[in-house]
């Protein structure tokens, strides 16, 4: 039953609001409400209001984790189809439909989340459809609490590595030995790419010292700079058999062949799909460096794994 807004103090509403902002696992209800300054007859009501919103917030985050798991499964399924089931992928093109489904699920969640914030500010204990039923299940609430705490712990542990990775990749001068050129599709922030290159950066700094790594958006200009100075170049771009697909159009092997090159260039990795269709042309264009191409569709997860597992072993072998 909904209580009038005036019966719920603003302090209690604010605490309920924090639950929807992710603080639900951190509240010790006993300590909070044992020190509540309201009259004793109001304390049970305020406790009930807060407890109601804390449970609903945990239920909402439980649903969000289910949506995130669905998104991860979508990526894994698409990766499998791209690499191993290309005829099916080309015939059905499931990617836009699966991602559209995930976007709709997230949008629906945001509507419920906004409604929860509104109810907390209003001072209302009105139950949210579906969410209130999940909130009554202790297993769902406890799972949400554990997953939120694991998420915060992971963020806390990753933060220093992220800061260090971005520090290692700070190089404004065109003299790096290792270049990572990326396509962010106007979605991903810059800081995430140095984190993906972190193990490579550590090896590069051991071998070539400070300012050994540069991470930059992929373009004709950045490719030309990497060719002039780099020893190891990772080009993360889309592409097809004709060439690498940049924002300004295709860059083909014959375009790269005309660019000045560093004689110390030793290794180039291309993520683009079907680049292996012109493997010999790319090898000639990037000579004398060894070139890794793919004569098929490629998935982001395999390139991430390659950067984490294989690439760090290559750096010590370079001159």
C-alpha positions in Angstrom: 0.0 0.0 0.0 1.3 3.4 -0.9 2.0 5.8 1.9 1.6 9.6 1.5 4.9 11.2 0.6 4.8 13.6 3.6 5.1 10.6 5.9 8.6 9.6 4.6 11.5 11.8 5.7 13.8 13.1 3.0 16.8 11.4 4.7 15.1 8.0 4.3 14.1 8.8 0.7 17.7 9.7 0.0 19.0 6.4 1.4 16.5 4.5 -0.7 17.6 6.5 -3.7 21.2 5.4 -3.1 20.1 1.8 -3.2 19.1 2.3 -6.9 22.4 3.9 -7.5 24.2 0.7 -6.5 24.7 1.2 -2.7 22.2 -1.4 -1.6 24.8 -4.1 -0.5 26.6 -1.6 1.8 23.8 -0.6 4.1 23.6 -2.1 7.6 19.9 -1.5 8.3 20.2 -2.2 12.0 22.8 0.6 12.5 21.1 3.0 10.2 17.6 2.8 11.8 18.8 2.4 15.4 20.2 5.9 15.2 17.2 7.3 13.4 16.1 10.6 14.9 12.4 10.1 14.1 10.0 9.2 16.9 9.8 5.5 17.7 6.4 5.1 16.1 7.8 6.3 12.8 10.9 4.1 12.8 9.2 0.9 11.7 7.5 2.7 8.8 10.8 4.2 7.7 12.5 0.9 8.1 9.8 -0.8 6.0 10.0 1.9 3.3 13.8 1.7 3.1 13.8 -2.1 3.2 11.2 -2.2 0.4 13.3 -0.1 -1.9 16.6 -1.9 -1.0 15.0 -5.2 -2.0 13.6 -3.8 -5.2 16.9 -2.2 -6.1 18.7 -5.6 -5.5 16.0 -7.2 -7.7 16.6 -4.6 -10.4 20.3 -5.3 -10.4 19.7 -9.0 -10.5 17.7 -8.4 -13.7 20.5 -6.2 -15.1 23.0 -9.0 -14.5 20.8 -11.4 -16.4 20.7 -8.9 -19.3 24.5 -8.5 -19.2 24.9 -12.3 -19.2 22.6 -12.4 -22.2 24.8 -9.8 -23.9 27.9 -11.8 -23.2 26.3 -14.9 -24.6 25.3 -13.0 -27.7 28.9 -12.0 -28.2 30.1 -15.5 -27.8 27.5 -16.9 -30.1 28.2 -14.3 -32.8 31.9 -15.0 -32.4 31.4 -18.7 -33.0 29.2 -18.0 -36.0 31.7 -15.6 -37.5 34.6 -17.9 -37.2 33.1 -21.4 -37.7 29.7 -21.0 -39.4 30.2 -18.2 -42.0 27.7 -19.6 -44.5 25.0 -19.4 -41.9 26.1 -16.0 -40.7 26.2 -14.6 -44.3 22.7 -16.1 -45.0 21.1 -14.8 -41.8 23.1 -11.8 -40.6 21.9 -12.3 -37.0 24.1 -9.6 -35.5 21.8 -6.5 -35.8 18.8 -8.5 -34.6 20.6 -9.9 -31.6 22.1 -6.6 -30.6 18.7 -4.9 -31.1 17.2 -7.4 -28.7 19.8 -6.6 -26.1 19.3 -2.8 -26.6 15.5 -3.3 -26.0 16.1 -5.3 -22.9 18.5 -2.6 -21.5 16.0 0.2 -22.4 13.2 -1.6 -20.6 15.5 -2.0 -17.6 16.3 1.7 -17.6 12.6 2.5 -17.6 12.1 0.4 -14.5 15.2 1.8 -12.9 14.0 5.4 -13.5 10.6 4.4 -12.1 12.3 3.1 -8.9 14.2 6.4 -8.5 11.0 8.3 -8.9 9.2 6.2 -6.3 12.0 6.6 -3.8 12.0 10.4 -4.2 8.3 10.5 -4.0 8.4 8.6 -0.7 6.2 5.8 -2.1 6.3 2.1 -1.3 4.3 1.2 -4.4 5.6 -2.2 -5.7 7.0 -2.3 -9.3 5.5 -4.9 -11.6 7.7 -8.0 -12.0 10.5 -6.5 -9.9 8.5 -6.7 -6.6 8.0 -10.4 -7.2 11.7 -11.0 -7.8 12.5 -8.9 -4.7 10.6 -11.4 -2.5 13.1 -14.1 -3.4 16.0 -14.2 -1.0 18.2 -16.2 -3.5 17.8 -13.4 -6.2 18.6 -10.7 -3.7 21.6 -12.5 -2.2 22.9 -13.3 -5.7 22.6 -9.6 -6.7 24.4 -8.6 -3.6 27.3 -11.0 -4.3 27.5 -10.0 -7.9 27.5 -6.2 -7.1 30.3 -6.7 -4.5 32.3 -8.8 -7.0 31.8 -6.0 -9.6 33.0 -3.3 -7.3 35.9 -5.4 -6.3 36.9 -6.1 -9.9 36.7 -2.3 -10.7 38.8 -1.5 -7.7 41.4 -4.1 -8.7 41.4 -3.0 -12.4 41.7 0.7 -11.7 45.4 0.7 -10.9 46.1 -1.5 -13.9 44.1 0.8 -16.1 45.9 3.9 -14.9 49.3 2.2 -15.3 48.4 0.9 -18.8 47.3 4.4 -19.9 50.5 5.9 -18.4 52.6 3.4 -20.4 50.8 4.4 -23.6 51.3 8.1 -23.1 53.5 9.0 -26.0 52.9 12.2 -28.0 56.0 11.9 -30.0 56.2 9.8 -33.2 59.0 7.5 -32.1 57.4 4.5 -30.5 58.5 0.9 -31.1 55.0 -0.5 -30.5 51.9 1.0 -32.1 48.3 0.0 -31.4 45.9 1.6 -33.9 42.2 1.1 -33.1 38.8 1.8 -34.5 36.5 2.9 -31.7 33.3 3.0 -33.8 32.5 6.2 -31.9 31.4 4.1 -28.9 34.5 2.8 -26.9 36.5 5.3 -24.8 40.2 5.7 -25.4 41.3 4.3 -22.0 40.1 0.8 -22.8 42.6 0.2 -25.6 45.8 0.7 -23.6 44.3 -1.7 -21.0 44.0 -4.3 -23.8 47.6 -3.7 -24.7 48.8 -3.7 -21.1 50.9 -6.9 -21.2 52.4 -5.9 -24.5 53.3 -2.5 -23.1 55.0 -4.0 -20.1 57.2 -6.2 -22.3 57.9 -3.2 -24.7 59.0 -1.0 -21.8 61.3 -3.7 -20.6 62.9 -4.0 -24.0 62.9 -0.5 -25.4 62.4 1.7 -22.4 60.1 4.7 -21.7 57.9 6.0 -24.5 58.0 2.6 -26.3 54.3 2.4 -26.8 51.7 4.6 -28.7 48.0 4.0 -28.8 46.0 6.0 -31.3 42.9 5.9 -33.5 43.5 4.2 -36.9 43.7 6.5 -39.9 46.0 6.9 -42.9 48.1 9.3 -41.0 48.5 7.1 -38.0 49.3 4.1 -40.2 51.9 6.2 -42.0 53.5 7.3 -38.7 53.6 3.7 -37.4 55.3 2.5 -40.6 58.0 5.1 -40.2 58.8 4.4 -36.6 57.3 1.2 -35.4 58.7 -2.3 -34.9 55.5 -3.9 -33.8 52.1 -2.7 -35.2 48.7 -3.8 -34.3 46.0 -2.4 -36.6 42.5 -3.0 -35.1 40.1 -2.1 -38.0 37.3 -3.4 -39.9 37.9 -4.5 -43.5 37.2 -6.8 -46.4 39.2 -8.4 -49.1 39.9 -5.1 -50.9 41.5 -3.5 -47.9 41.3 -2.0 -44.4 38.1 -0.1 -43.9 38.8 3.3 -42.3 36.4 6.3 -41.7 37.8 7.9 -44.8 37.4 4.8 -46.9 39.5 1.7 -47.8 43.3 1.7 -47.5 44.7 -1.0 -49.8 48.0 -2.9 -49.9 49.2 -0.7 -52.8 48.5 2.4 -50.7 50.6 1.1 -47.8 53.4 0.1 -50.3 53.9 3.7 -51.2 54.4 4.9 -47.6 57.9 5.3 -46.2 58.9 2.4 -43.9 61.1 1.8 -40.9 63.7 -0.8 -41.8 63.3 -2.2 -38.3 59.6 -3.0 -38.8 59.3 -6.7 -37.8 55.7 -7.5 -37.0 52.2 -6.4 -38.2 48.9 -7.8 -37.0 45.7 -7.0 -39.0 42.3 -7.7 -37.4 40.2 -7.0 -40.5 38.0 -9.7 -41.9 39.2 -11.4 -45.1 42.6 -9.6 -45.1 44.1 -13.0 -45.8 42.6 -12.9 -49.3 45.4 -10.6 -50.2 48.0 -12.0 -47.8 50.9 -11.8 -50.3 50.0 -8.2 -51.2 50.0 -7.2 -47.5 53.3 -9.0 -46.9 54.8 -7.1 -49.7 53.3 -3.8 -48.5 54.6 -4.2 -44.9 57.9 -5.8 -45.8 60.3 -6.5 -44.1 57.8 -7.2 -41.3 56.0 -10.4 -40.7 52.3 -10.0 -41.3 49.4 -11.8 -39.6 46.1 -11.8 -41.6 42.9 -13.7 -41.5 41.3 -15.2 -44.6 37.8 -15.3 -43.0 35.6 -13.3 -40.8 37.1 -12.4 -37.4 35.7 -11.8 -33.9 36.8 -9.1 -31.4 37.2 -11.7 -28.6 39.9 -13.6 -30.5 42.0 -10.5 -31.0 41.6 -9.6 -27.3 42.9 -13.1 -26.5 45.8 -12.8 -28.9 46.8 -9.5 -27.3 46.7 -11.0 -23.9 48.1 -14.4 -24.5 50.3 -14.4 -27.7 51.5 -10.9 -28.4 53.5 -10.5 -25.1 55.6 -13.5 -26.1 56.4 -11.9 -29.4 57.9 -8.7 -28.1 61.0 -10.2 -26.5 61.9 -12.0 -29.8 62.0 -8.7 -31.7 65.3 -6.7 -32.3 
